[in-house]
Amino acid sequence: MCHLEGHGSDELEKQLSCSRRTLERAVMKVTGLTIKQHEMMKRLDLLFTYLYKHADKTLNWVDIALKFGFSDQPHLIRELKKHIGATPGSYLNTRNLIIDIYGDFESTP
């Protein structure tokens, strides 16, 4: 999946001279994820890294949502609930989490 890093799917389609559907099938075959799922995982990874680095600061969730490409704060909340089963506030209360690719999380010992 590292070849997707830093490239938009439109750019990859042109570089590989293939259709979007062909690219999507190839990515799905190799990774088991759709391009959209991969992009969301990457976005959430960047978000969690940001939250970890700014653990001691007061966070503005509207600004954070926009910074990481969510349309608004409710969109961010829906995606976090969908992928890790937690709202931003509950995530912050249990920062020591292990998150797997299936969206489950558990507290670390």
Gaussian input, Z-matrix of N, CA and C with variables (Angstrom, degrees):
# hf/3-21g

backbone

0 1
 N
 C     1     B1
 C     2     B2     1     A1
 N     3     B3     2     A2     1     D1
 C     4     B4     3     A3     2     D2
 C     5     B5     4     A4     3     D3
 N     6     B6     5     A5     4     D4
 C     7     B7     6     A6     5     D5
 C     8     B8     7     A7     6     D6
 N     9     B9     8     A8     7     D7
 C    10    B10     9     A9     8     D8
 C    11    B11    10    A10     9     D9
 N    12    B12    11    A11    10    D10
 C    13    B13    12    A12    11    D11
 C    14    B14    13    A13    12    D12
 N    15    B15    14    A14    13    D13
 C    16    B16    15    A15    14    D14
 C    17    B17    16    A16    15    D15
 N    18    B18    17    A17    16    D16
 C    19    B19    18    A18    17    D17
 C    20    B20    19    A19    18    D18
 N    21    B21    20    A20    19    D19
 C    22    B22    21    A21    20    D20
 C    23    B23    22    A22    21    D21
 N    24    B24    23    A23    22    D22
 C    25    B25    24    A24    23    D23
 C    26    B26    25    A25    24    D24
 N    27    B27    26    A26    25    D25
 C    28    B28    27    A27    26    D26
 C    29    B29    28    A28    27    D27
 N    30    B30    29    A29    28    D28
 C    31    B31    30    A30    29    D29
 C    32    B32    31    A31    30    D30
 N    33    B33    32    A32    31    D31
 C    34    B34    33    A33    32    D32
 C    35    B35    34    A34    33    D33
 N    36    B36    35    A35    34    D34
 C    37    B37    36    A36    35    D35
 C    38    B38    37    A37    36    D36
 N    39    B39    38    A38    37    D37
 C    40    B40    39    A39    38    D38
 C    41    B41    40    A40    39    D39
 N    42    B42    41    A41    40    D40
 C    43    B43    42    A42    41    D41
 C    44    B44    43    A43    42    D42
 N    45    B45    44    A44    43    D43
 C    46    B46    45    A45    44    D44
 C    47    B47    46    A46    45    D45
 N    48    B48    47    A47    46    D46
 C    49    B49    48    A48    47    D47
 C    50    B50    49    A49    48    D48
 N    51    B51    50    A50    49    D49
 C    52    B52    51    A51    50    D50
 C    53    B53    52    A52    51    D51
 N    54    B54    53    A53    52    D52
 C    55    B55    54    A54    53    D53
 C    56    B56    55    A55    54    D54
 N    57    B57    56    A56    55    D55
 C    58    B58    57    A57    56    D56
 C    59    B59    58    A58    57    D57
 N    60    B60    59    A59    58    D58
 C    61    B61    60    A60    59    D59
 C    62    B62    61    A61    60    D60
 N    63    B63    62    A62    61    D61
 C    64    B64    63    A63    62    D62
 C    65    B65    64    A64    63    D63
 N    66    B66    65    A65    64    D64
 C    67    B67    66    A66    65    D65
 C    68    B68    67    A67    66    D66
 N    69    B69    68    A68    67    D67
 C    70    B70    69    A69    68    D68
 C    71    B71    70    A70    69    D69
 N    72    B72    71    A71    70    D70
 C    73    B73    72    A72    71    D71
 C    74    B74    73    A73    72    D72
 N    75    B75    74    A74    73    D73
 C    76    B76    75    A75    74    D74
 C    77    B77    76    A76    75    D75
 N    78    B78    77    A77    76    D76
 C    79    B79    78    A78    77    D77
 C    80    B80    79    A79    78    D78
 N    81    B81    80    A80    79    D79
 C    82    B82    81    A81    80    D80
 C    83    B83    82    A82    81    D81
 N    84    B84    83    A83    82    D82
 C    85    B85    84    A84    83    D83
 C    86    B86    85    A85    84    D84
 N    87    B87    86    A86    85    D85
 C    88    B88    87    A87    86    D86
 C    89    B89    88    A88    87    D87
 N    90    B90    89    A89    88    D88
 C    91    B91    90    A90    89    D89
 C    92    B92    91    A91    90    D90
 N    93    B93    92    A92    91    D91
 C    94    B94    93    A93    92    D92
 C    95    B95    94    A94    93    D93
 N    96    B96    95    A95    94    D94
 C    97    B97    96    A96    95    D95
 C    98    B98    97    A97    96    D96
 N    99    B99    98    A98    97    D97
 C   100   B100    99    A99    98    D98
 C   101   B101   100   A100    99    D99
 N   102   B102   101   A101   100   D100
 C   103   B103   102   A102   101   D101
 C   104   B104   103   A103   102   D102
 N   105   B105   104   A104   103   D103
 C   106   B106   105   A105   104   D104
 C   107   B107   106   A106   105   D105
 N   108   B108   107   A107   106   D106
 C   109   B109   108   A108   107   D107
 C   110   B110   109   A109   108   D108
 N   111   B111   110   A110   109   D109
 C   112   B112   111   A111   110   D110
 C   113   B113   112   A112   111   D111
 N   114   B114   113   A113   112   D112
 C   115   B115   114   A114   113   D113
 C   116   B116   115   A115   114   D114
 N   117   B117   116   A116   115   D115
 C   118   B118   117   A117   116   D116
 C   119   B119   118   A118   117   D117
 N   120   B120   119   A119   118   D118
 C   121   B121   120   A120   119   D119
 C   122   B122   121   A121   120   D120
 N   123   B123   122   A122   121   D121
 C   124   B124   123   A123   122   D122
 C   125   B125   124   A124   123   D123
 N   126   B126   125   A125   124   D124
 C   127   B127   126   A126   125   D125
 C   128   B128   127   A127   126   D126
 N   129   B129   128   A128   127   D127
 C   130   B130   129   A129   128   D128
 C   131   B131   130   A130   129   D129
 N   132   B132   131   A131   130   D130
 C   133   B133   132   A132   131   D131
 C   134   B134   133   A133   132   D132
 N   135   B135   134   A134   133   D133
 C   136   B136   135   A135   134   D134
 C   137   B137   136   A136   135   D135
 N   138   B138   137   A137   136   D136
 C   139   B139   138   A138   137   D137
 C   140   B140   139   A139   138   D138
 N   141   B141   140   A140   139   D139
 C   142   B142   141   A141   140   D140
 C   143   B143   142   A142   141   D141
 N   144   B144   143   A143   142   D142
 C   145   B145   144   A144   143   D143
 C   146   B146   145   A145   144   D144
 N   147   B147   146   A146   145   D145
 C   148   B148   147   A147   146   D146
 C   149   B149   148   A148   147   D147
 N   150   B150   149   A149   148   D148
 C   151   B151   150   A150   149   D149
 C   152   B152   151   A151   150   D150
 N   153   B153   152   A152   151   D151
 C   154   B154   153   A153   152   D152
 C   155   B155   154   A154   153   D153
 N   156   B156   155   A155   154   D154
 C   157   B157   156   A156   155   D155
 C   158   B158   157   A157   156   D156
 N   159   B159   158   A158   157   D157
 C   160   B160   159   A159   158   D158
 C   161   B161   160   A160   159   D159
 N   162   B162   161   A161   160   D160
 C   163   B163   162   A162   161   D161
 C   164   B164   163   A163   162   D162
 N   165   B165   164   A164   163   D163
 C   166   B166   165   A165   164   D164
 C   167   B167   166   A166   165   D165
 N   168   B168   167   A167   166   D166
 C   169   B169   168   A168   167   D167
 C   170   B170   169   A169   168   D168
 N   171   B171   170   A170   169   D169
 C   172   B172   171   A171   170   D170
 C   173   B173   172   A172   171   D171
 N   174   B174   173   A173   172   D172
 C   175   B175   174   A174   173   D173
 C   176   B176   175   A175   174   D174
 N   177   B177   176   A176   175   D175
 C   178   B178   177   A177   176   D176
 C   179   B179   178   A178   177   D177
 N   180   B180   179   A179   178   D178
 C   181   B181   180   A180   179   D179
 C   182   B182   181   A181   180   D180
 N   183   B183   182   A182   181   D181
 C   184   B184   183   A183   182   D182
 C   185   B185   184   A184   183   D183
 N   186   B186   185   A185   184   D184
 C   187   B187   186   A186   185   D185
 C   188   B188   187   A187   186   D186
 N   189   B189   188   A188   187   D187
 C   190   B190   189   A189   188   D188
 C   191   B191   190   A190   189   D189
 N   192   B192   191   A191   190   D190
 C   193   B193   192   A192   191   D191
 C   194   B194   193   A193   192   D192
 N   195   B195   194   A194   193   D193
 C   196   B196   195   A195   194   D194
 C   197   B197   196   A196   195   D195
 N   198   B198   197   A197   196   D196
 C   199   B199   198   A198   197   D197
 C   200   B200   199   A199   198   D198
 N   201   B201   200   A200   199   D199
 C   202   B202   201   A201   200   D200
 C   203   B203   202   A202   201   D201
 N   204   B204   203   A203   202   D202
 C   205   B205   204   A204   203   D203
 C   206   B206   205   A205   204   D204
 N   207   B207   206   A206   205   D205
 C   208   B208   207   A207   206   D206
 C   209   B209   208   A208   207   D207
 N   210   B210   209   A209   208   D208
 C   211   B211   210   A210   209   D209
 C   212   B212   211   A211   210   D210
 N   213   B213   212   A212   211   D211
 C   214   B214   213   A213   212   D212
 C   215   B215   214   A214   213   D213
 N   216   B216   215   A215   214   D214
 C   217   B217   216   A216   215   D215
 C   218   B218   217   A217   216   D216
 N   219   B219   218   A218   217   D217
 C   220   B220   219   A219   218   D218
 C   221   B221   220   A220   219   D219
 N   222   B222   221   A221   220   D220
 C   223   B223   222   A222   221   D221
 C   224   B224   223   A223   222   D222
 N   225   B225   224   A224   223   D223
 C   226   B226   225   A225   224   D224
 C   227   B227   226   A226   225   D225
 N   228   B228   227   A227   226   D226
 C   229   B229   228   A228   227   D227
 C   230   B230   229   A229   228   D228
 N   231   B231   230   A230   229   D229
 C   232   B232   231   A231   230   D230
 C   233   B233   232   A232   231   D231
 N   234   B234   233   A233   232   D232
 C   235   B235   234   A234   233   D233
 C   236   B236   235   A235   234   D234
 N   237   B237   236   A236   235   D235
 C   238   B238   237   A237   236   D236
 C   239   B239   238   A238   237   D237
 N   240   B240   239   A239   238   D238
 C   241   B241   240   A240   239   D239
 C   242   B242   241   A241   240   D240
 N   243   B243   242   A242   241   D241
 C   244   B244   243   A243   242   D242
 C   245   B245   244   A244   243   D243
 N   246   B246   245   A245   244   D244
 C   247   B247   246   A246   245   D245
 C   248   B248   247   A247   246   D246
 N   249   B249   248   A248   247   D247
 C   250   B250   249   A249   248   D248
 C   251   B251   250   A250   249   D249
 N   252   B252   251   A251   250   D250
 C   253   B253   252   A252   251   D251
 C   254   B254   253   A253   252   D252
 N   255   B255   254   A254   253   D253
 C   256   B256   255   A255   254   D254
 C   257   B257   256   A256   255   D255
 N   258   B258   257   A257   256   D256
 C   259   B259   258   A258   257   D257
 C   260   B260   259   A259   258   D258
 N   261   B261   260   A260   259   D259
 C   262   B262   261   A261   260   D260
 C   263   B263   262   A262   261   D261
 N   264   B264   263   A263   262   D262
 C   265   B265   264   A264   263   D263
 C   266   B266   265   A265   264   D264
 N   267   B267   266   A266   265   D265
 C   268   B268   267   A267   266   D266
 C   269   B269   268   A268   267   D267
 N   270   B270   269   A269   268   D268
 C   271   B271   270   A270   269   D269
 C   272   B272   271   A271   270   D270
 N   273   B273   272   A272   271   D271
 C   274   B274   273   A273   272   D272
 C   275   B275   274   A274   273   D273
 N   276   B276   275   A275   274   D274
 C   277   B277   276   A276   275   D275
 C   278   B278   277   A277   276   D276
 N   279   B279   278   A278   277   D277
 C   280   B280   279   A279   278   D278
 C   281   B281   280   A280   279   D279
 N   282   B282   281   A281   280   D280
 C   283   B283   282   A282   281   D281
 C   284   B284   283   A283   282   D282
 N   285   B285   284   A284   283   D283
 C   286   B286   285   A285   284   D284
 C   287   B287   286   A286   285   D285
 N   288   B288   287   A287   286   D286
 C   289   B289   288   A288   287   D287
 C   290   B290   289   A289   288   D288
 N   291   B291   290   A290   289   D289
 C   292   B292   291   A291   290   D290
 C   293   B293   292   A292   291   D291
 N   294   B294   293   A293   292   D292
 C   295   B295   294   A294   293   D293
 C   296   B296   295   A295   294   D294
 N   297   B297   296   A296   295   D295
 C   298   B298   297   A297   296   D296
 C   299   B299   298   A298   297   D297
 N   300   B300   299   A299   298   D298
 C   301   B301   300   A300   299   D299
 C   302   B302   301   A301   300   D300
 N   303   B303   302   A302   301   D301
 C   304   B304   303   A303   302   D302
 C   305   B305   304   A304   303   D303
 N   306   B306   305   A305   304   D304
 C   307   B307   306   A306   305   D305
 C   308   B308   307   A307   306   D306
 N   309   B309   308   A308   307   D307
 C   310   B310   309   A309   308   D308
 C   311   B311   310   A310   309   D309
 N   312   B312   311   A311   310   D310
 C   313   B313   312   A312   311   D311
 C   314   B314   313   A313   312   D312
 N   315   B315   314   A314   313   D313
 C   316   B316   315   A315   314   D314
 C   317   B317   316   A316   315   D315
 N   318   B318   317   A317   316   D316
 C   319   B319   318   A318   317   D317
 C   320   B320   319   A319   318   D318
 N   321   B321   320   A320   319   D319
 C   322   B322   321   A321   320   D320
 C   323   B323   322   A322   321   D321
 N   324   B324   323   A323   322   D322
 C   325   B325   324   A324   323   D323
 C   326   B326   325   A325   324   D324

   B1=1.4440
   B2=1.5154
   B3=1.3091
   B4=1.4645
   B5=1.5229
   B6=1.3204
   B7=1.4584
   B8=1.5217
   B9=1.3247
   B10=1.4572
   B11=1.5222
   B12=1.3329
   B13=1.4511
   B14=1.5266
   B15=1.3200
   B16=1.4505
   B17=1.5247
   B18=1.3083
   B19=1.4639
   B20=1.5243
   B21=1.3198
   B22=1.4416
   B23=1.5142
   B24=1.3165
   B25=1.4623
   B26=1.5351
   B27=1.3223
   B28=1.4729
   B29=1.5228
   B30=1.3426
   B31=1.4627
   B32=1.5322
   B33=1.3303
   B34=1.4696
   B35=1.5263
   B36=1.3289
   B37=1.4686
   B38=1.5230
   B39=1.3119
   B40=1.4641
   B41=1.5175
   B42=1.3363
   B43=1.4638
   B44=1.5245
   B45=1.3224
   B46=1.4632
   B47=1.5237
   B48=1.3284
   B49=1.4713
   B50=1.5293
   B51=1.3309
   B52=1.4609
   B53=1.5217
   B54=1.3180
   B55=1.4634
   B56=1.5227
   B57=1.3111
   B58=1.4687
   B59=1.5221
   B60=1.3217
   B61=1.4756
   B62=1.5302
   B63=1.3274
   B64=1.4644
   B65=1.5169
   B66=1.3254
   B67=1.4576
   B68=1.5309
   B69=1.3226
   B70=1.4622
   B71=1.5253
   B72=1.3269
   B73=1.4697
   B74=1.5192
   B75=1.3295
   B76=1.4581
   B77=1.5324
   B78=1.3251
   B79=1.4599
   B80=1.5243
   B81=1.3209
   B82=1.4618
   B83=1.5304
   B84=1.3120
   B85=1.4647
   B86=1.5260
   B87=1.3068
   B88=1.4656
   B89=1.5255
   B90=1.3297
   B91=1.4589
   B92=1.5225
   B93=1.3173
   B94=1.4573
   B95=1.5119
   B96=1.3331
   B97=1.4613
   B98=1.5170
   B99=1.3181
   B100=1.4537
   B101=1.5234
   B102=1.3044
   B103=1.4675
   B104=1.5274
   B105=1.3155
   B106=1.4623
   B107=1.5337
   B108=1.3361
   B109=1.4601
   B110=1.5301
   B111=1.3212
   B112=1.4643
   B113=1.5251
   B114=1.3148
   B115=1.4635
   B116=1.5224
   B117=1.3459
   B118=1.4690
   B119=1.5252
   B120=1.3264
   B121=1.4648
   B122=1.5236
   B123=1.3177
   B124=1.4611
   B125=1.5289
   B126=1.3309
   B127=1.4622
   B128=1.5363
   B129=1.3326
   B130=1.4643
   B131=1.5272
   B132=1.3210
   B133=1.4581
   B134=1.5286
   B135=1.3132
   B136=1.4700
   B137=1.5311
   B138=1.3322
   B139=1.4618
   B140=1.5227
   B141=1.3425
   B142=1.4605
   B143=1.5240
   B144=1.3111
   B145=1.4684
   B146=1.5247
   B147=1.3218
   B148=1.4628
   B149=1.5331
   B150=1.3401
   B151=1.4631
   B152=1.5269
   B153=1.3104
   B154=1.4584
   B155=1.5303
   B156=1.3228
   B157=1.4637
   B158=1.5236
   B159=1.3302
   B160=1.4634
   B161=1.5277
   B162=1.3139
   B163=1.4618
   B164=1.5213
   B165=1.3015
   B166=1.4571
   B167=1.5306
   B168=1.3098
   B169=1.4651
   B170=1.5289
   B171=1.3273
   B172=1.4543
   B173=1.5263
   B174=1.3197
   B175=1.4588
   B176=1.5191
   B177=1.3128
   B178=1.4511
   B179=1.5285
   B180=1.3341
   B181=1.4643
   B182=1.5230
   B183=1.3142
   B184=1.4676
   B185=1.5245
   B186=1.3180
   B187=1.4670
   B188=1.5304
   B189=1.3249
   B190=1.4647
   B191=1.5270
   B192=1.3269
   B193=1.4675
   B194=1.5236
   B195=1.3100
   B196=1.4658
   B197=1.5275
   B198=1.3268
   B199=1.4662
   B200=1.5276
   B201=1.3277
   B202=1.4575
   B203=1.5348
   B204=1.3201
   B205=1.4561
   B206=1.5131
   B207=1.3258
   B208=1.4554
   B209=1.5249
   B210=1.3223
   B211=1.4641
   B212=1.5200
   B213=1.3256
   B214=1.4551
   B215=1.5257
   B216=1.3201
   B217=1.4544
   B218=1.5318
   B219=1.3416
   B220=1.4717
   B221=1.5358
   B222=1.3254
   B223=1.4660
   B224=1.5265
   B225=1.3356
   B226=1.4616
   B227=1.5246
   B228=1.3171
   B229=1.4653
   B230=1.5265
   B231=1.3399
   B232=1.4771
   B233=1.5216
   B234=1.3333
   B235=1.4672
   B236=1.5273
   B237=1.3339
   B238=1.4616
   B239=1.5280
   B240=1.3237
   B241=1.4624
   B242=1.5278
   B243=1.3092
   B244=1.4635
   B245=1.5291
   B246=1.3199
   B247=1.4603
   B248=1.5243
   B249=1.3201
   B250=1.4686
   B251=1.5229
   B252=1.3253
   B253=1.4555
   B254=1.5143
   B255=1.3257
   B256=1.4650
   B257=1.5239
   B258=1.3128
   B259=1.4587
   B260=1.5243
   B261=1.3228
   B262=1.4688
   B263=1.5277
   B264=1.3288
   B265=1.4602
   B266=1.5172
   B267=1.3306
   B268=1.4659
   B269=1.5215
   B270=1.3277
   B271=1.4670
   B272=1.5299
   B273=1.3228
   B274=1.4617
   B275=1.5336
   B276=1.3305
   B277=1.4606
   B278=1.5186
   B279=1.3244
   B280=1.4720
   B281=1.5150
   B282=1.3086
   B283=1.4686
   B284=1.5141
   B285=1.3014
   B286=1.4601
   B287=1.5241
   B288=1.3038
   B289=1.4557
   B290=1.5168
   B291=1.3098
   B292=1.4555
   B293=1.5178
   B294=1.3195
   B295=1.4562
   B296=1.5109
   B297=1.3319
   B298=1.4583
   B299=1.5210
   B300=1.3187
   B301=1.4576
   B302=1.5124
   B303=1.3201
   B304=1.4601
   B305=1.5110
   B306=1.3282
   B307=1.4601
   B308=1.5048
   B309=1.3303
   B310=1.4567
   B311=1.5192
   B312=1.3090
   B313=1.4466
   B314=1.5022
   B315=1.2934
   B316=1.4569
   B317=1.5186
   B318=1.3047
   B319=1.4721
   B320=1.5115
   B321=1.3168
   B322=1.4572
   B323=1.5186
   B324=1.3308
   B325=1.4787
   B326=1.5048
   A1=110.89
   A2=117.08
   A3=119.55
   A4=111.82
   A5=117.87
   A6=119.25
   A7=112.36
   A8=117.50
   A9=120.48
   A10=111.89
   A11=116.33
   A12=120.03
   A13=110.50
   A14=114.99
   A15=119.83
   A16=114.53
   A17=116.48
   A18=119.61
   A19=108.95
   A20=115.87
   A21=119.73
   A22=108.64
   A23=116.54
   A24=118.70
   A25=111.15
   A26=118.40
   A27=120.70
   A28=110.69
   A29=115.70
   A30=120.63
   A31=110.64
   A32=115.94
   A33=119.72
   A34=111.96
   A35=116.59
   A36=120.51
   A37=110.26
   A38=116.44
   A39=120.55
   A40=111.26
   A41=116.91
   A42=120.61
   A43=112.10
   A44=116.38
   A45=120.50
   A46=112.83
   A47=116.69
   A48=122.23
   A49=111.57
   A50=114.63
   A51=118.92
   A52=109.16
   A53=114.54
   A54=119.79
   A55=109.71
   A56=115.68
   A57=120.15
   A58=110.13
   A59=116.37
   A60=120.12
   A61=110.80
   A62=117.86
   A63=120.90
   A64=110.40
   A65=116.89
   A66=121.42
   A67=110.29
   A68=117.30
   A69=121.11
   A70=111.26
   A71=117.42
   A72=120.73
   A73=111.24
   A74=116.93
   A75=121.00
   A76=110.90
   A77=116.90
   A78=121.09
   A79=109.69
   A80=117.34
   A81=121.90
   A82=110.96
   A83=116.14
   A84=120.58
   A85=111.36
   A86=116.97
   A87=121.88
   A88=111.87
   A89=118.09
   A90=121.15
   A91=114.70
   A92=116.83
   A93=119.83
   A94=112.65
   A95=116.52
   A96=122.18
   A97=110.12
   A98=115.33
   A99=118.91
   A100=108.66
   A101=116.76
   A102=120.40
   A103=109.48
   A104=116.48
   A105=120.80
   A106=110.89
   A107=117.69
   A108=120.82
   A109=110.73
   A110=116.27
   A111=119.93
   A112=110.25
   A113=116.97
   A114=120.18
   A115=110.97
   A116=117.53
   A117=120.64
   A118=110.27
   A119=117.82
   A120=120.44
   A121=110.61
   A122=116.41
   A123=120.83
   A124=110.72
   A125=115.64
   A126=120.05
   A127=110.73
   A128=116.36
   A129=119.81
   A130=111.22
   A131=117.29
   A132=120.62
   A133=110.31
   A134=116.90
   A135=120.93
   A136=110.97
   A137=116.53
   A138=121.71
   A139=110.81
   A140=118.00
   A141=120.78
   A142=111.38
   A143=117.22
   A144=121.01
   A145=109.65
   A146=116.62
   A147=121.87
   A148=110.34
   A149=116.48
   A150=120.09
   A151=111.29
   A152=116.40
   A153=120.73
   A154=110.73
   A155=115.94
   A156=120.20
   A157=112.76
   A158=117.07
   A159=121.13
   A160=110.87
   A161=116.33
   A162=122.17
   A163=113.29
   A164=117.63
   A165=121.00
   A166=113.28
   A167=117.19
   A168=120.15
   A169=110.68
   A170=116.17
   A171=121.45
   A172=107.62
   A173=116.14
   A174=120.38
   A175=111.96
   A176=116.09
   A177=122.58
   A178=106.45
   A179=117.13
   A180=121.36
   A181=112.93
   A182=117.86
   A183=119.90
   A184=109.30
   A185=116.51
   A186=120.80
   A187=111.23
   A188=116.28
   A189=120.12
   A190=110.42
   A191=116.66
   A192=120.21
   A193=110.75
   A194=116.78
   A195=121.03
   A196=111.46
   A197=116.96
   A198=121.78
   A199=111.28
   A200=117.65
   A201=121.15
   A202=113.27
   A203=116.22
   A204=120.54
   A205=116.88
   A206=117.49
   A207=120.21
   A208=107.14
   A209=116.77
   A210=119.07
   A211=112.33
   A212=117.05
   A213=121.73
   A214=109.08
   A215=116.59
   A216=120.93
   A217=112.42
   A218=120.01
   A219=119.32
   A220=112.72
   A221=117.06
   A222=120.48
   A223=110.04
   A224=116.96
   A225=121.73
   A226=110.31
   A227=117.21
   A228=121.56
   A229=110.71
   A230=117.32
   A231=120.86
   A232=111.26
   A233=116.82
   A234=120.44
   A235=111.38
   A236=117.54
   A237=119.20
   A238=110.70
   A239=116.97
   A240=119.79
   A241=111.08
   A242=115.81
   A243=121.14
   A244=111.38
   A245=117.63
   A246=121.27
   A247=114.68
   A248=117.80
   A249=118.51
   A250=112.51
   A251=117.53
   A252=120.44
   A253=114.13
   A254=116.76
   A255=120.30
   A256=110.43
   A257=114.78
   A258=120.22
   A259=107.82
   A260=118.67
   A261=119.94
   A262=112.36
   A263=117.24
   A264=120.36
   A265=112.70
   A266=116.81
   A267=118.50
   A268=110.99
   A269=117.21
   A270=119.67
   A271=109.94
   A272=116.87
   A273=120.77
   A274=111.71
   A275=116.66
   A276=120.21
   A277=112.60
   A278=117.60
   A279=122.13
   A280=108.77
   A281=116.92
   A282=121.72
   A283=114.20
   A284=119.33
   A285=121.07
   A286=109.38
   A287=115.85
   A288=120.77
   A289=111.13
   A290=114.07
   A291=120.89
   A292=104.63
   A293=116.87
   A294=121.09
   A295=107.88
   A296=116.24
   A297=118.37
   A298=109.80
   A299=117.03
   A300=120.47
   A301=113.21
   A302=117.99
   A303=121.07
   A304=112.43
   A305=116.85
   A306=120.34
   A307=114.08
   A308=119.32
   A309=120.50
   A310=108.83
   A311=116.59
   A312=119.47
   A313=109.41
   A314=115.40
   A315=121.08
   A316=108.08
   A317=114.92
   A318=119.70
   A319=109.44
   A320=114.92
   A321=119.51
   A322=108.67
   A323=117.59
   A324=120.00
   A325=112.20
   D1=-10.27
   D2=-176.41
   D3=-63.07
   D4=-22.39
   D5=178.98
   D6=-70.20
   D7=-18.55
   D8=177.01
   D9=-80.22
   D10=-20.96
   D11=-177.62
   D12=-60.24
   D13=129.22
   D14=175.58
   D15=78.01
   D16=3.80
   D17=-179.80
   D18=-125.01
   D19=137.35
   D20=171.05
   D21=-80.35
   D22=156.06
   D23=-178.50
   D24=-64.30
   D25=-31.03
   D26=177.13
   D27=-62.52
   D28=-42.53
   D29=179.33
   D30=-64.56
   D31=-41.58
   D32=179.25
   D33=-64.66
   D34=-39.58
   D35=177.72
   D36=-57.06
   D37=-44.19
   D38=-179.80
   D39=-67.82
   D40=-45.79
   D41=-179.16
   D42=-62.58
   D43=-36.78
   D44=-177.52
   D45=-93.97
   D46=-2.09
   D47=-178.50
   D48=51.24
   D49=52.47
   D50=178.61
   D51=-138.77
   D52=166.07
   D53=178.31
   D54=-79.43
   D55=163.87
   D56=177.78
   D57=-59.97
   D58=-41.56
   D59=-178.32
   D60=-63.36
   D61=-40.86
   D62=177.69
   D63=-63.36
   D64=-42.36
   D65=177.66
   D66=-62.86
   D67=-44.62
   D68=179.78
   D69=-61.19
   D70=-43.53
   D71=179.27
   D72=-63.28
   D73=-41.45
   D74=-179.48
   D75=-65.37
   D76=-44.49
   D77=179.08
   D78=-63.18
   D79=-43.56
   D80=179.74
   D81=-62.52
   D82=-41.08
   D83=-179.24
   D84=-64.30
   D85=-41.67
   D86=-176.47
   D87=-79.02
   D88=-41.89
   D89=-171.24
   D90=-106.76
   D91=-21.66
   D92=-174.34
   D93=81.03
   D94=5.61
   D95=-179.24
   D96=-121.42
   D97=150.24
   D98=170.90
   D99=-78.66
   D100=164.79
   D101=176.65
   D102=-60.92
   D103=-40.46
   D104=179.72
   D105=-62.98
   D106=-41.80
   D107=177.92
   D108=-63.93
   D109=-42.05
   D110=178.54
   D111=-62.21
   D112=-44.99
   D113=-179.62
   D114=-62.16
   D115=-39.38
   D116=178.50
   D117=-67.32
   D118=-41.26
   D119=177.91
   D120=-60.37
   D121=-42.53
   D122=179.53
   D123=-64.18
   D124=-43.05
   D125=179.79
   D126=-63.28
   D127=-43.57
   D128=178.81
   D129=-66.82
   D130=-37.17
   D131=176.59
   D132=-59.98
   D133=-46.41
   D134=177.88
   D135=-62.69
   D136=-40.53
   D137=178.60
   D138=-61.73
   D139=-47.88
   D140=-178.91
   D141=-65.71
   D142=-36.18
   D143=176.33
   D144=-63.15
   D145=-44.42
   D146=177.65
   D147=-59.75
   D148=-47.12
   D149=-179.01
   D150=-62.63
   D151=-39.09
   D152=178.56
   D153=-63.26
   D154=-42.95
   D155=-178.42
   D156=-71.60
   D157=-23.02
   D158=-177.88
   D159=-113.46
   D160=33.29
   D161=-175.18
   D162=-60.88
   D163=-30.61
   D164=-175.06
   D165=-92.28
   D166=4.14
   D167=-175.51
   D168=-108.22
   D169=155.59
   D170=171.87
   D171=-74.07
   D172=130.71
   D173=-174.34
   D174=-104.28
   D175=138.36
   D176=174.27
   D177=-101.75
   D178=104.34
   D179=-172.78
   D180=-67.63
   D181=-27.49
   D182=176.71
   D183=-65.59
   D184=-47.92
   D185=178.81
   D186=-63.48
   D187=-40.68
   D188=179.54
   D189=-64.09
   D190=-42.88
   D191=179.04
   D192=-57.92
   D193=-46.97
   D194=-179.44
   D195=-67.80
   D196=-38.27
   D197=-179.26
   D198=-61.10
   D199=-33.59
   D200=-176.28
   D201=-104.43
   D202=18.79
   D203=169.87
   D204=84.44
   D205=15.61
   D206=175.15
   D207=-90.20
   D208=148.87
   D209=-174.80
   D210=-68.82
   D211=-31.26
   D212=178.58
   D213=-166.20
   D214=179.29
   D215=-178.23
   D216=-61.82
   D217=-44.10
   D218=177.88
   D219=-59.22
   D220=-35.57
   D221=177.34
   D222=-62.69
   D223=-45.16
   D224=177.37
   D225=-59.48
   D226=-46.74
   D227=-179.09
   D228=-60.54
   D229=-45.12
   D230=179.27
   D231=-59.94
   D232=-44.15
   D233=-178.25
   D234=-66.91
   D235=-40.38
   D236=177.63
   D237=-64.64
   D238=-43.31
   D239=178.49
   D240=-62.07
   D241=-39.55
   D242=-179.36
   D243=-67.19
   D244=-42.63
   D245=-172.20
   D246=-91.04
   D247=-34.39
   D248=-179.27
   D249=-122.95
   D250=-2.10
   D251=177.71
   D252=72.07
   D253=22.92
   D254=-177.82
   D255=-140.53
   D256=148.81
   D257=172.58
   D258=-82.30
   D259=166.58
   D260=177.88
   D261=-55.42
   D262=-42.78
   D263=-179.69
   D264=-63.37
   D265=-44.38
   D266=179.90
   D267=-70.28
   D268=-31.36
   D269=175.11
   D270=-62.38
   D271=-45.08
   D272=-178.72
   D273=-63.83
   D274=-31.36
   D275=178.50
   D276=-72.09
   D277=-20.36
   D278=-179.88
   D279=-130.27
   D280=62.04
   D281=-175.55
   D282=-63.54
   D283=-25.92
   D284=-179.31
   D285=-83.86
   D286=78.17
   D287=-176.45
   D288=-116.48
   D289=149.11
   D290=167.81
   D291=-107.01
   D292=123.14
   D293=-178.47
   D294=-117.04
   D295=125.57
   D296=178.09
   D297=-100.37
   D298=173.03
   D299=-174.50
   D300=-68.33
   D301=-11.59
   D302=179.30
   D303=-90.04
   D304=-2.03
   D305=175.41
   D306=94.17
   D307=0.92
   D308=178.72
   D309=-82.07
   D310=156.56
   D311=174.39
   D312=-145.11
   D313=151.84
   D314=177.26
   D315=-145.75
   D316=153.19
   D317=177.89
   D318=-69.55
   D319=143.35
   D320=175.68
   D321=-84.63
   D322=154.00
   D323=-178.72
   D324=-68.72

